């Protein structure tokens, strides 16, 4: 079986949750005997083809871009060649250019859409895009939601004529390198083991303003690992407040990230907008048996982190509530350990990459024999 995966970007050009999902999915499918290609756009597109052990990545140059929608004339021209190779096309939503590719060139081909997120930020453009979106979702063979929370809360998903399937995004431990003992010792000597960790790209919807404000009300060390467009503004906010317990690490390697996750007391994830539709960083924290603190935004974050079981869930944009959760967890290490163990168990039951790949293979097989 041959699957053509379609998304607007991939490693090494960008790093993010969907890129991680695609890497894990294609790796998992390869282990199940499924062949994959990945069609993406790239600002460089050189080399054009990345021949990875588990997937061939075909990269095409960006011709134009509107809002967060890159488009490519080369990808438009080459798409037909990939369709002839593929048994099924698998899209990651949202990407309006992919909607056009499907409606103009691939309506005859069995297709799957993983609905990763509503369009949240571009509200004015949404008025123009909605007819295209609705037509696209109505003509694909199968729509998949990533959590029951998002399935019920999304007006788009809840309004579809056919109820979507539900397959959580997943991640296998093989994707996270085990840190060397000297790496652990290095970070332990610097940070100890009682710190609260955030890992991710510093974007507008991550709610880190609230985390910085909460830091002024707690004694615990807050470690922020990652880089992104909000980095300078967030550092200035912490400096202006004179905070000594907020440490910005910038971008860290995968080994360093694993070491930080292993050492941290808990993982804090204050995203406050529905642009955070799932939260792969929470899956990584669960994998390392870490209790979590997140915000209730009606998305998959509260499916991964169950309040009172795997961690604490607080209202968004509420530094006072966030600080209270940090104090509660830091003052009760036994509760933190208990929640971390529950997070690990939930990861093993629902969120491994193997579970995700197997579920998608079942969908592919049903579509092929129809």
C-alpha positions in Angstrom: 0.0 0.0 0.0 1.3 3.4 -1.0 0.3 6.6 0.8 1.0 10.2 -0.4 1.1 12.5 2.7 0.5 16.2 1.9 1.4 19.1 4.2 2.8 22.6 3.8 6.1 22.1 5.6 8.5 19.5 7.1 11.9 19.1 8.7 14.5 20.6 8.4 12.7 23.8 7.4 10.4 23.9 10.4 9.9 22.1 13.6 6.5 21.7 15.2 3.8 19.4 16.3 2.5 18.3 12.9 6.0 17.8 11.6 6.6 15.5 14.5 3.3 13.7 13.9 4.2 13.1 10.2 7.7 11.8 11.1 6.2 9.4 13.6 3.3 8.3 11.4 5.5 7.6 8.4 8.0 5.7 10.6 5.2 3.7 12.1 3.6 2.9 8.8 7.0 1.8 7.4 7.3 -0.8 10.2 3.8 -2.0 9.2 4.9 -2.5 5.5 3.2 0.7 4.2 5.2 2.8 1.8 5.0 6.6 2.1 5.8 9.8 0.2 5.6 13.2 1.7 4.8 16.3 -0.5 5.8 19.6 1.1 6.8 23.1 0.2 10.2 24.6 1.2 11.8 28.0 0.9 15.0 26.3 -0.4 13.7 23.0 -1.9 17.3 21.9 -2.4 17.8 19.0 -2.5 14.3 18.4 -4.0 14.1 14.9 -2.7 15.1 13.8 0.8 15.4 10.0 0.8 14.9 9.1 4.5 14.8 5.5 5.7 11.0 5.6 6.3 9.7 8.2 3.8 10.7 10.0 0.6 10.2 13.8 1.1 9.5 15.7 -2.1 10.1 19.4 -1.6 8.8 22.1 -3.9 9.6 25.9 -3.9 7.1 28.4 -2.6 5.7 30.6 -5.4 3.5 32.8 -3.2 2.1 33.0 0.3 -1.1 34.5 1.7 -1.4 34.6 5.6 -0.2 31.0 6.6 -1.0 29.5 3.2 2.1 28.9 1.1 1.5 27.9 -2.6 3.7 26.3 -5.2 3.3 26.2 -9.0 5.9 23.4 -9.1 3.9 21.3 -6.6 0.7 22.0 -8.6 2.4 20.6 -11.8 4.0 17.6 -10.1 1.0 16.6 -8.0 -0.5 14.4 -10.7 2.7 12.3 -10.9 2.4 11.5 -7.2 -1.3 10.7 -7.5 -0.5 8.1 -10.1 1.9 6.5 -7.7 -0.3 6.6 -4.6 -3.2 4.4 -3.5 -4.4 7.0 -1.0 -3.8 10.7 -0.3 -3.5 11.8 3.3 -3.8 15.5 4.0 -3.1 17.4 7.2 -5.7 20.2 7.7 -5.6 23.2 7.6 -3.8 24.1 4.4 -6.0 25.8 1.8 -3.6 25.1 -1.1 -4.1 21.4 -0.4 -7.8 21.9 -0.6 -7.4 23.2 -4.1 -5.0 20.4 -5.1 -7.6 17.8 -4.0 -10.6 19.5 -5.6 -8.9 20.2 -8.9 -6.8 17.0 -9.3 -7.5 14.3 -6.8 -11.3 13.9 -6.2 -11.1 10.5 -7.8 -8.5 9.2 -5.4 -9.3 7.7 -1.9 -8.4 10.3 0.6 -8.0 10.9 4.4 -7.8 14.2 6.2 -6.4 14.6 9.7 -8.2 17.6 11.1 -5.5 19.1 13.3 -7.1 22.5 14.0 -9.8 25.0 13.2 -8.7 28.1 11.4 -8.4 30.4 14.5 -6.4 33.5 13.7 -7.4 34.5 10.2 -11.1 35.3 11.0 -11.6 37.8 8.2 -10.0 35.6 5.6 -12.1 32.7 6.9 -15.2 34.3 5.3 -13.6 33.9 1.9 -12.1 30.5 2.7 -15.1 28.8 4.2 -16.8 27.7 0.9 -13.5 26.0 -0.2 -13.0 24.4 3.2 -16.6 23.0 3.3 -16.4 21.7 -0.2 -13.0 20.0 0.5 -14.2 18.3 3.7 -17.4 17.2 2.0 -15.5 15.4 -0.9 -12.7 13.6 1.0 -13.3 9.9 1.8 -12.6 10.1 5.6 -12.0 12.9 8.1 -10.1 12.1 11.3 -10.2 14.1 14.5 -7.3 13.9 17.0 -9.3 14.0 20.2 -13.0 13.7 21.3 -12.8 17.1 23.0 -11.9 18.8 19.7 -14.4 16.7 17.8 -17.2 18.0 20.0 -16.0 21.6 20.4 -15.1 22.3 16.8 -18.1 23.9 14.9 -16.6 22.5 11.6 -16.2 18.9 12.8 -19.5 18.8 14.6 -21.3 20.1 11.5 -20.0 17.4 9.1 -22.6 15.1 7.5 -20.6 12.0 8.5 -19.1 11.8 12.0 -15.3 11.8 11.8 -13.1 9.0 13.1 -11.0 9.7 16.2 -7.2 8.9 16.2 -5.0 10.7 18.7 -1.6 11.9 17.5 1.1 9.6 18.9 4.8 9.3 19.6 7.1 6.4 20.2 10.0 6.5 22.7 12.4 5.8 19.9 11.9 9.4 18.7 13.4 10.8 22.0 17.1 9.9 22.5 18.1 8.7 25.9 20.4 11.3 27.5 23.9 10.3 28.4 24.7 10.3 32.1 27.1 13.2 31.8 24.3 15.2 30.0 22.0 14.5 33.0 24.7 15.5 35.5 25.3 18.7 33.6 21.7 19.9 33.7 21.2 18.6 37.2 24.1 20.6 38.5 22.6 23.7 36.8 18.9 23.3 37.5 18.4 20.7 40.2 15.3 18.5 40.0 12.5 20.8 41.4 12.0 23.0 38.4 8.9 23.4 36.2 9.6 22.9 32.5 8.0 24.3 29.3 9.2 23.1 25.9 8.0 24.3 22.6 8.1 27.0 19.9 7.5 30.4 21.4 4.4 31.4 19.5 1.5 33.8 20.2 -0.9 31.2 21.5 1.4 29.5 24.0 0.2 31.6 26.9 3.8 32.2 28.2 2.9 35.8 29.3 0.7 34.2 32.0 3.5 31.8 33.0 6.0 34.7 33.4 3.4 36.6 35.4 2.8 33.5 37.5 6.5 33.2 38.2 6.4 36.4 40.3 4.0 34.6 42.7 6.1 31.4 43.2 9.5 30.4 44.4 9.9 27.5 42.0 12.3 27.8 39.0 10.5 28.1 35.7 12.6 26.8 32.7 11.5 27.8 29.2 13.2 25.7 26.5 12.6 26.8 22.9 12.8 29.6 20.4 10.3 31.4 18.2 8.8 34.7 17.1 7.8 35.7 20.7 11.2 35.1 22.2 12.5 38.7 22.5 9.2 40.1 23.8 8.9 37.4 26.5 12.4 37.9 27.7 11.8 41.6 28.0 8.6 40.9 30.0 10.6 38.8 32.5 13.5 41.2 32.7 11.1 44.2 33.2 9.5 42.3 36.1 12.9 41.6 37.6 12.3 37.9 37.7 15.2 35.7 38.9 13.4 32.4 38.7 12.6 32.4 35.0 15.3 30.9 32.8 15.2 31.0 29.0 17.3 28.3 27.4 16.6 29.0 23.7 16.6 26.1 21.3 17.8 22.8 22.8 18.9 19.6 21.2 16.7 16.5 21.3 19.2 14.9 23.9 19.0 18.1 26.0 15.2 18.1 25.8 15.1 14.5 27.0 17.5 15.3 29.9 15.3 18.3 30.9 12.1 16.1 30.8 13.8 13.4 32.9 14.9 15.9 35.6 11.9 18.3 35.8 9.4 18.0 38.7 6.5 18.8 36.3 5.7 20.1 32.9 3.8 23.3 32.4 1.9 24.1 29.2 -0.1 27.4 29.5 -1.4 27.6 25.9 -4.5 29.9 26.0 -6.0 29.8 22.5 -7.5 27.0 20.4 -4.7 27.3 18.0 -3.2 24.8 20.4 -5.4 22.0 19.2 -3.6 19.0 20.6 -0.2 19.6 22.2 2.5 17.1 21.3 4.7 18.5 24.0 2.2 17.1 26.5 2.6 13.6 24.9 6.4 13.9 25.4 5.9 14.9 29.1 3.5 11.9 29.6 6.1 9.6 28.0 8.6 10.8 30.7 6.0 10.2 33.4 5.7 13.9 34.3 2.7 15.5 35.8 1.3 18.4 33.8 -0.2 21.8 34.3 -2.3 23.0 31.3 -5.2 25.3 30.6 -8.8 24.5 29.7 -9.2 25.8 26.1 -11.7 23.1 24.8 -9.0 21.3 22.8 -7.0 18.1 22.9 -4.8 19.4 25.7 -7.5 18.5 28.2 -7.8 15.0 26.6 -4.1 14.4 27.2 -4.0 16.0 30.6 -6.9 14.9 32.7 -7.5 17.2 35.6 -6.8 15.6 39.0 -5.5 12.4 37.3 -2.5 13.2 35.2 -2.1 16.8 36.3 -3.9 20.0 36.9 -6.0 22.1 34.5 -6.6 25.8 35.1 -8.4 28.6 33.3 -6.5 30.2 30.5 -4.8 33.6 30.9 -5.0 33.3 34.7 -1.6 33.8 36.3 -3.0 33.5 39.8 -4.6 30.1 39.1 -1.4 29.0 37.3 0.8 30.0 40.2 -1.6 28.2 42.6 -1.2 25.0 40.5 2.6 25.3 40.5 2.6 25.8 44.3 0.3 22.9 44.9 2.5 20.5 42.9 5.7 21.8 44.3 4.4 21.4 47.9 3.1 17.8 47.4 5.8 15.8 45.6 3.9 12.5 46.3 0.9 13.9 44.4 3.2 14.9 41.6 4.7 11.4 41.4 1.3 9.8 41.4 0.0 12.0 38.6 3.2 11.4 36.6 2.7 7.7 36.9 -0.9 8.1 35.7 0.3 10.2 32.8 2.7 7.5 31.7 0.0 4.8 31.9 -2.4 7.0 29.8 0.4 7.5 27.2 1.0 3.7 26.9 -2.8 3.1 26.5 -3.6 5.9 24.0 -0.7 8.0 22.6 2.1 5.8 21.2 3.1 6.2 17.6 2.5 2.5 17.1 -1.1 2.8 18.1 -1.6 5.8 15.8 0.0 4.2 12.8 -2.0 0.9 13.2 -5.2 2.9 13.4 -4.5 4.8 10.2 -3.5 1.6 8.4 -6.9 0.1 9.3 -8.6 3.2 7.7 -6.4 3.0 4.6 -7.2 -0.7 4.2 -10.9 -0.1 4.4 -10.7 2.6 1.7 -8.6 0.5 -0.6 -11.1 -2.4 -0.7 -14.2 -0.1 -1.1 
